[in-house]
């Protein structure tokens, strides 16, 4: 098996120097904290609804790619548990699959962003994939606070299993699947790679976490301020809001949190069947420190998994350059040609 040359990286740190506030409780503050959490839940739900509507409007206006099969339900618990399937034009027979998981901090985003429904220009990469004979399956999933991270992870697992079991019906090859995702979607793509690795040929993670246990403790780079989640998700929530505790559903640092977060963190689940991985991240990411990618790369290398991390100097979180730059698009296509 051909291996990619691994990028050598100087360890620098960025992002998520967050204090835990609303998610920590003591008996005397329990009522106040519950009220705060209720307010956070309401703000996030409102933002999620507005953001999703905006994404749909942008995608409808663009219509860059025709959806071959729209809103295919893979479960019936929630309306978000649907996928859109894009097939290459003039394809014959079943085609290899790139399963895409959108970002949004587990609280916002939409599967339609591959159609032009975001600022990230993901659709430019999607067009290249379709033009080169790959199907793209864009998966929706439930959000916080209606579902915690373990339930969201279960969502995408069910979506993956649905694609495998029903592949022929939709013109897909069940034994040639790659997972791709950005930010929260990256975490979920990696989750599939380490839990369903024997069924996945390759993994393409962009700008996200691999370790929920240590996400908050990651040191910020000097140029990074503490992450203001009010700005990141555009919802009225406390500035010291902690995403990892909120997603796991336990007080940050508690034994229950560590146990659950460890089980849900891809970095602790890498094994011999984890597929070849090509990662992308900017080294000025002040939302998710690229140290997470560096550590994940080392874990993959320790298990002799073909892997590479592409660092883009000076770029922050969710930079569109990885999606729009022909050289990076070509790198993805070469990677898929090798492993998929």
VMD Tcl script that draws the C-alpha trace (Angstrom):
set ca {
  {0.00 0.00 0.00}
  {1.31 3.38 -1.00}
  {1.88 5.75 1.91}
  {1.70 9.52 1.90}
  {4.75 11.39 3.07}
  {3.95 12.78 6.49}
  {4.21 16.51 7.02}
  {6.68 17.58 9.74}
  {5.09 20.18 11.98}
  {6.38 22.42 14.75}
  {3.99 22.20 17.67}
  {2.23 25.49 18.21}
  {-1.00 25.91 20.07}
  {-4.28 27.67 19.48}
  {-7.89 27.97 20.54}
  {-10.41 26.94 23.18}
  {-9.01 28.31 26.43}
  {-12.48 28.21 27.97}
  {-13.62 28.39 31.58}
  {-16.46 26.14 32.64}
  {-19.33 27.99 34.21}
  {-22.89 27.18 33.30}
  {-22.23 23.43 33.06}
  {-20.69 23.11 36.54}
  {-23.03 22.72 39.49}
  {-23.04 22.57 43.25}
  {-26.14 21.75 45.35}
  {-26.61 25.43 46.27}
  {-26.39 26.61 42.67}
  {-28.33 23.81 41.01}
  {-31.54 25.79 40.44}
  {-29.66 28.78 39.03}
  {-27.61 26.54 36.77}
  {-30.68 24.72 35.51}
  {-32.23 28.07 34.59}
  {-29.02 29.11 32.83}
  {-28.90 25.85 30.91}
  {-32.55 26.24 29.90}
  {-31.78 29.71 28.56}
  {-28.78 28.34 26.66}
  {-30.91 25.55 25.20}
  {-33.54 28.03 24.03}
  {-30.96 30.37 22.47}
  {-29.24 27.52 20.65}
  {-32.51 26.09 19.34}
  {-33.52 29.51 18.00}
  {-30.13 30.01 16.34}
  {-30.21 26.53 14.86}
  {-33.59 27.12 13.25}
  {-32.56 30.48 11.78}
  {-29.20 29.17 10.53}
  {-30.76 26.14 8.87}
  {-33.30 28.32 7.07}
  {-30.50 30.60 5.85}
  {-28.52 27.63 4.53}
  {-31.54 26.30 2.67}
  {-32.19 29.69 1.08}
  {-28.58 29.98 -0.09}
  {-28.57 26.44 -1.46}
  {-31.86 26.95 -3.28}
  {-30.51 30.13 -4.87}
  {-27.33 28.39 -6.02}
  {-28.50 24.97 -7.16}
  {-25.00 24.20 -8.38}
  {-25.51 20.45 -8.24}
  {-28.63 18.48 -8.97}
  {-29.66 16.20 -6.11}
  {-30.25 12.72 -7.48}
  {-32.11 11.59 -4.35}
  {-33.25 14.26 -1.88}
  {-34.19 13.85 1.78}
  {-33.67 10.11 1.99}
  {-34.60 9.15 5.57}
  {-32.19 6.85 7.38}
  {-34.10 7.02 10.70}
  {-37.42 8.43 11.85}
  {-36.65 10.01 15.23}
  {-36.06 13.52 13.88}
  {-36.54 15.35 10.56}
  {-32.79 16.04 10.37}
  {-32.05 12.34 10.01}
  {-32.06 12.50 6.24}
  {-29.45 12.52 3.50}
  {-29.10 13.90 -0.01}
  {-27.42 11.75 -2.65}
  {-25.58 13.35 -5.57}
  {-24.53 11.11 -8.45}
  {-22.07 11.95 -11.23}
  {-23.58 12.78 -14.59}
  {-23.76 9.95 -17.10}
  {-22.57 7.40 -14.56}
  {-22.81 3.73 -15.39}
  {-23.28 1.14 -12.70}
  {-22.51 1.73 -9.06}
  {-20.00 4.44 -8.14}
  {-17.66 5.04 -5.17}
  {-18.98 7.22 -2.35}
  {-17.78 10.26 -0.41}
  {-20.01 10.56 2.66}
  {-19.97 14.20 3.81}
  {-20.79 15.47 7.33}
  {-21.36 19.21 7.70}
  {-19.99 21.39 10.49}
  {-21.72 23.75 12.91}
  {-20.57 22.88 16.43}
  {-23.21 20.14 16.75}
  {-25.82 22.89 17.08}
  {-26.29 24.30 13.60}
  {-25.55 23.70 9.91}
  {-27.31 21.74 7.21}
  {-26.66 18.96 4.71}
  {-27.43 21.43 1.91}
  {-24.15 23.29 2.43}
  {-22.60 21.05 -0.23}
  {-24.95 22.78 -2.66}
  {-23.67 26.24 -1.87}
  {-25.40 26.89 1.43}
  {-22.42 28.22 3.39}
  {-19.52 30.65 3.22}
  {-17.03 27.81 2.99}
  {-17.51 27.07 -0.71}
  {-17.68 23.33 -0.08}
  {-19.60 23.02 -3.34}
  {-16.42 23.66 -5.34}
  {-14.85 20.48 -3.94}
  {-18.12 18.61 -4.38}
  {-18.23 19.57 -8.06}
  {-14.69 18.21 -8.53}
  {-15.69 14.96 -6.84}
  {-18.75 14.55 -9.06}
  {-16.77 15.42 -12.19}
  {-14.28 12.68 -11.28}
  {-16.89 9.97 -10.91}
  {-17.59 9.99 -7.17}
  {-21.02 10.11 -5.58}
  {-21.46 12.52 -2.68}
  {-23.83 11.64 0.16}
  {-24.49 14.63 2.42}
  {-25.84 13.57 5.81}
  {-28.01 15.52 8.24}
  {-28.03 14.69 11.94}
  {-29.65 15.81 15.19}
  {-28.28 18.76 17.16}
  {-27.62 19.74 20.73}
  {-29.47 20.13 23.06}
  {-32.10 17.73 21.68}
  {-29.44 15.04 21.33}
  {-26.10 14.70 23.12}
  {-22.86 13.74 21.39}
  {-23.35 10.01 21.93}
  {-26.76 10.19 20.25}
  {-25.42 12.34 17.41}
  {-22.61 9.83 16.89}
  {-25.21 7.08 16.77}
  {-27.11 9.11 14.15}
  {-24.22 9.19 11.71}
  {-23.46 5.52 12.36}
  {-27.02 4.68 11.33}
  {-26.64 6.86 8.25}
  {-23.46 5.04 7.29}
  {-25.09 1.65 7.82}
  {-28.05 2.75 5.70}
  {-25.75 3.67 2.82}
  {-23.99 0.32 2.99}
  {-27.19 -1.73 3.17}
  {-29.06 0.20 0.47}
  {-26.17 1.08 -1.81}
  {-27.37 -0.74 -4.94}
  {-30.77 0.95 -4.78}
  {-29.06 4.34 -5.13}
  {-26.26 3.43 -7.53}
  {-23.51 3.33 -4.89}
  {-20.65 0.92 -4.20}
  {-20.96 -0.37 -0.65}
  {-17.31 -1.44 -0.43}
  {-15.85 1.88 -1.65}
  {-16.81 4.54 0.88}
  {-14.79 7.53 2.11}
  {-15.86 9.79 4.99}
  {-15.32 13.56 4.84}
  {-16.27 16.28 7.32}
  {-15.40 19.72 8.64}
  {-15.37 21.01 12.24}
  {-18.13 19.10 14.07}
  {-18.50 17.05 10.91}
  {-14.81 16.24 11.07}
  {-15.27 14.78 14.55}
  {-18.15 12.66 13.29}
  {-16.23 11.55 10.19}
  {-13.33 10.46 12.40}
  {-15.81 8.70 14.68}
  {-16.97 6.61 11.75}
  {-13.37 5.97 10.70}
  {-12.44 4.50 14.08}
  {-15.67 2.59 14.72}
  {-16.49 1.40 11.19}
  {-12.96 1.35 9.84}
  {-13.09 -2.08 8.23}
  {-15.89 -0.82 5.96}
  {-14.31 2.57 5.13}
  {-11.53 3.01 2.59}
  {-10.33 6.50 3.53}
  {-10.95 9.49 5.79}
  {-10.79 13.24 4.99}
  {-11.13 15.37 8.16}
  {-11.03 19.20 8.03}
  {-10.63 21.61 11.00}
  {-12.00 19.78 14.00}
  {-11.55 17.88 17.23}
  {-10.26 14.40 17.93}
  {-10.10 14.56 21.73}
  {-13.10 15.79 23.73}
  {-11.40 14.97 27.03}
  {-8.74 17.65 26.57}
  {-10.50 20.03 24.20}
  {-11.08 22.78 26.75}
  {-7.63 22.43 28.29}
  {-5.84 23.11 25.01}
  {-3.66 26.21 25.26}
  {-4.45 29.13 23.01}
  {-1.87 30.73 20.75}
  {-0.88 34.28 21.74}
  {-2.89 35.77 18.89}
  {-6.04 33.90 19.92}
  {-8.47 35.26 22.45}
  {-10.60 32.87 24.46}
  {-13.28 31.55 22.14}
  {-16.44 33.63 22.33}
  {-19.16 31.15 21.46}
  {-21.68 33.98 21.23}
  {-19.83 35.10 18.09}
  {-19.10 31.61 16.81}
  {-22.68 30.35 16.86}
  {-24.41 33.74 16.90}
  {-26.61 32.92 19.86}
  {-27.07 34.74 23.15}
  {-25.16 32.41 25.46}
  {-22.60 32.99 28.25}
  {-19.12 33.90 27.02}
  {-17.65 31.14 29.21}
  {-19.89 28.50 27.63}
  {-18.09 25.15 27.31}
  {-18.99 23.09 24.27}
  {-17.35 19.83 25.36}
  {-19.24 19.63 28.67}
  {-22.47 20.68 26.98}
  {-22.09 18.03 24.26}
  {-21.11 15.20 26.60}
  {-23.76 16.12 29.17}
  {-21.53 15.96 32.25}
  {-19.60 18.48 34.35}
  {-16.23 19.14 32.73}
  {-13.43 17.22 34.43}
  {-15.72 14.98 36.47}
  {-15.17 11.19 36.40}
  {-18.42 10.78 34.47}
  {-17.31 13.38 31.91}
  {-13.88 11.78 31.43}
  {-15.40 8.32 30.97}
  {-17.97 9.46 28.41}
  {-15.67 11.89 26.60}
  {-12.97 9.23 26.28}
  {-15.43 6.79 24.74}
  {-16.57 9.46 22.26}
  {-13.11 10.73 21.27}
  {-11.64 9.23 18.07}
  {-8.05 9.68 19.28}
  {-8.56 6.98 21.93}
  {-10.16 4.54 19.50}
  {-7.64 4.40 16.65}
  {-6.89 0.78 15.77}
  {-5.32 -1.29 13.02}
  {-8.35 -1.05 10.72}
  {-8.58 2.74 10.89}
  {-8.50 3.85 7.23}
  {-5.81 6.01 5.58}
  {-6.34 9.63 6.60}
  {-5.62 12.99 4.96}
  {-6.26 15.95 7.31}
  {-6.43 19.69 6.68}
  {-6.22 22.55 9.18}
  {-5.00 26.13 9.53}
  {-2.42 26.87 12.22}
  {-4.25 30.04 13.25}
  {-7.42 28.18 14.18}
  {-8.77 29.92 17.27}
  {-11.85 27.71 17.55}
  {-10.22 24.27 17.45}
  {-6.48 24.14 18.09}
  {-4.54 22.41 15.34}
  {-2.68 20.63 18.14}
  {-5.65 18.25 18.05}
  {-4.72 17.31 14.49}
  {-1.04 16.97 15.36}
  {-1.82 14.57 18.20}
  {-4.24 12.60 16.05}
  {-1.60 12.30 13.32}
  {0.87 10.87 15.84}
  {-1.69 8.32 17.04}
  {-2.35 7.23 13.45}
  {1.38 6.94 12.80}
  {1.83 4.86 15.95}
  {-0.62 2.36 14.46}
  {1.12 2.55 11.06}
  {-1.94 4.05 9.38}
  {-1.07 5.91 6.14}
  {-1.69 9.50 7.16}
  {-0.84 13.11 6.41}
  {-1.67 16.48 7.95}
  {-1.72 19.54 5.69}
  {-1.23 22.76 7.68}
  {-2.07 26.06 6.02}
  {-0.02 28.88 7.54}
  {-1.94 31.78 9.01}
  {-5.41 30.40 8.25}
  {-8.15 30.09 10.84}
  {-11.07 27.80 11.44}
  {-13.10 26.60 8.46}
  {-11.03 28.46 5.90}
  {-12.59 28.14 2.43}
  {-9.13 27.84 0.87}
  {-8.99 24.09 1.47}
  {-12.17 23.71 -0.58}
  {-11.46 26.25 -3.34}
  {-7.72 25.95 -4.04}
  {-7.10 23.63 -7.02}
  {-3.88 22.24 -5.48}
  {-5.76 21.03 -2.37}
  {-8.60 19.69 -4.49}
  {-6.05 17.79 -6.58}
  {-4.47 16.40 -3.42}
  {-7.82 15.04 -2.30}
  {-8.46 13.46 -5.70}
  {-5.00 11.86 -5.73}
  {-5.63 10.50 -2.23}
  {-8.96 9.02 -3.29}
  {-7.43 7.52 -6.43}
  {-4.86 5.76 -4.24}
  {-7.13 4.43 -1.52}
  {-10.72 4.44 -2.79}
}
mol new
graphics top color blue
foreach p $ca { graphics top sphere $p radius 0.5 }
foreach p [lrange $ca 0 end-1] q [lrange $ca 1 end] { graphics top cylinder $p $q radius 0.2 }
display resetview
